[in-house]
Amino acid sequence: MPRALILYATTEGQTGRIAERMADVLRQRGHLVEARRADAGDPGPDPAGYDGVIVGASIHYGRHPGYLKKLVRAQRAALEARPNAFFSVSLSAGGPGAKPEAARRYLEKFLRQAGWRPQQSATLAGALQYSKYGAFKRALMILFVALAGGDTDASRDYEYTDWNEVRRFADDFARRLS
């Protein structure tokens, strides 16, 4: 059975939920999967120990986490030696006021800075999780979302992730891994 790693960076948890859903899809296709959160200062698992690797990260304030960029840069040769993919999660990718072209630019900037050209990539819509934000971030997000014409009722959270799109991404990867 092919072994796959899904390494992800998340802040409020939506990217982790997406990674776990991808892991479920790969497991249903007969793959052994480890979904693991990347953390600053942790070099992460060696991609060479897997038959394929997916990396995912969320965008906050227009950037993916710098520590993940460093990790990808350091592991680039091992990533490129096997089936590999990258997914980027943001509010720009979906939901009210979405700007898919901006989401794509964020993804391309991350990949350019990391020096990586994955075989597969996607921008996926995330979630607006007011309940997980501190007071400052909540106020800032309400302002940004209001300017985009989005959901500003901070008494609840909003999920924009298209789970069918997540499944398609994972299915495409599973086919290349088999």
C-alpha positions in Angstrom: 0.0 0.0 0.0 1.4 3.4 -0.9 2.1 5.7 2.1 1.1 9.3 1.9 1.9 12.3 4.1 -0.4 15.3 4.4 1.6 18.0 6.1 -0.4 21.1 6.9 -0.2 24.5 8.7 -3.4 25.8 10.3 -4.3 28.6 12.7 -8.0 28.2 13.5 -8.3 24.6 12.3 -10.0 24.7 9.0 -6.9 23.7 7.0 -6.6 20.7 9.5 -10.2 19.7 8.8 -9.5 19.8 5.0 -6.3 17.8 5.5 -8.2 15.2 7.5 -10.9 15.0 4.8 -8.2 14.4 2.2 -6.7 11.7 4.4 -10.0 10.0 4.6 -10.4 10.0 0.8 -6.9 8.6 0.4 -7.6 5.9 3.0 -10.8 4.9 1.1 -8.6 4.4 -1.9 -6.4 2.0 0.0 -3.5 4.3 1.0 -1.8 4.5 4.4 -1.9 8.1 5.4 -0.4 10.3 8.1 -1.9 13.7 8.4 0.4 15.9 10.5 0.3 19.5 11.6 3.5 21.5 10.8 4.6 23.7 13.6 7.3 26.4 13.8 10.6 25.0 14.8 9.6 21.4 14.0 11.5 20.1 10.9 8.5 17.8 10.3 8.7 14.2 9.0 11.1 13.3 6.2 9.1 13.2 2.9 11.5 10.5 1.7 9.7 8.1 4.1 6.5 8.4 2.0 5.4 7.5 -1.5 3.6 10.8 -1.9 3.2 14.1 0.0 0.6 16.8 0.1 1.4 20.1 1.8 -1.4 22.6 2.8 -1.5 25.9 4.5 -3.9 28.7 5.3 -3.4 32.4 4.3 -3.6 35.0 7.1 -3.1 38.7 6.4 -2.0 37.9 2.8 0.7 35.3 3.7 1.2 31.6 4.2 3.3 30.8 7.3 7.0 31.6 6.9 8.0 28.4 8.8 6.2 26.3 6.3 8.0 28.0 3.4 11.3 27.3 5.1 10.3 23.6 5.6 9.3 23.2 2.0 12.5 24.9 0.8 14.6 22.5 3.0 12.7 19.4 1.8 12.1 20.4 -1.8 14.3 17.7 -3.4 12.5 15.0 -1.4 9.1 16.5 -2.2 9.9 16.6 -5.9 11.2 13.0 -6.0 7.7 11.6 -5.4 4.1 12.6 -6.3 3.5 15.9 -4.5 0.8 18.5 -4.2 0.0 21.8 -2.5 -3.3 23.3 -1.4 -3.8 26.8 -0.1 -6.8 27.7 2.1 -8.2 31.2 2.3 -11.4 33.4 2.3 -10.2 34.8 -1.0 -10.8 31.4 -2.6 -14.5 31.2 -1.8 -17.4 32.8 0.0 -19.0 36.2 -0.3 -16.6 38.7 -1.8 -14.3 35.9 -3.0 -11.3 37.0 -5.1 -10.1 33.7 -6.7 -7.4 35.6 -8.7 -6.0 37.0 -5.4 -6.0 33.5 -3.9 -4.1 32.1 -6.9 -1.6 35.0 -6.6 -1.0 34.1 -2.9 -0.4 30.5 -3.8 2.0 31.3 -6.7 3.9 33.7 -4.5 4.3 31.1 -1.8 5.5 28.5 -4.3 7.9 31.0 -6.0 9.4 32.0 -2.6 9.7 28.3 -1.6 11.3 27.4 -4.9 8.8 24.6 -5.4 6.7 23.5 -8.4 4.3 20.9 -7.1 2.7 18.6 -9.6 -0.7 19.5 -8.4 -2.0 22.6 -6.6 -5.3 24.2 -5.6 -6.8 27.2 -3.8 -9.6 26.1 -1.5 -12.1 28.2 0.4 -11.7 28.3 4.1 -13.9 29.4 7.0 -14.7 32.6 8.9 -14.4 31.5 12.5 -15.3 34.5 14.6 -15.6 32.3 17.7 -11.9 31.5 17.5 -10.6 35.0 17.0 -9.4 37.3 19.8 -11.1 40.7 20.1 -8.6 42.6 17.8 -8.7 40.0 15.1 -12.5 39.7 15.3 -12.9 43.4 14.8 -10.4 43.5 12.0 -12.1 40.5 10.2 -15.5 42.2 10.6 -14.1 45.3 8.9 -12.4 43.3 6.1 -15.4 41.1 5.5 -17.8 44.1 5.5 -15.7 45.8 2.9 -16.0 42.7 0.8 -19.8 42.5 1.3 -19.5 39.3 3.4 -20.9 37.8 6.6 -20.3 40.1 9.5 -22.5 38.5 12.2 -19.8 37.6 14.6 -22.1 35.6 16.8 -21.6 32.6 14.5 -19.0 31.0 12.2 -19.2 30.6 8.5 -17.8 27.7 6.5 -17.2 28.2 2.8 -15.1 25.1 2.0 -16.4 23.2 -1.0 -16.0 19.6 0.3 -16.6 18.2 -3.2 -13.7 20.2 -4.5 -11.6 18.8 -1.6 -12.6 15.3 -2.5 -11.7 15.9 -6.2 -8.3 17.2 -5.2 -7.6 14.2 -3.1 -9.0 11.8 -5.7 -6.7 13.3 -8.3 -3.7 12.9 -6.0 -4.7 9.3 -5.1 -4.8 8.4 -8.8 -1.2 9.7 -9.3 -0.1 7.9 -6.1 -1.4 4.5 -7.1 
